[in-house]
Amino acid sequence: MATILVIEDDEQFCQMLAQMLRQAGHQVETAANGVLGLERFRASAPELVITDILMPEKDGIDTILEIKREGTDTRLIAISGGRRAITPQFNLDSAALIGVQQVLAKPFSRQQILEAVEAALS
């Protein structure tokens, strides 16, 4: 199975997502924002990064762009629940434009995230 980094500022959601991925056999690290996520990314070189888009410190779009600038073949999944005037679809369309492999709007099911992980890694 894969080594996955989950970057998500909602601690409860992050832990739930990490647990689902661990139950599916993956090794999972977590980070609460893009700054910490990039530190962990550089330290562990995961095969897959799942990142929220709207986060404090450094948002998911900036985080994705920095990962892509590193020139690795790390696969990327963007997730978003949106916020007030910004819809999840706008955020996810933006992530798709910069080259993530999969996008998912929150809330999503266990089956949806596992299918997205499988598709991103294949």
Order of alpha helices (4+ residues) and beta strands (2+ residues): beta-alpha-beta-alpha-beta-alpha-beta-alpha-beta-alpha
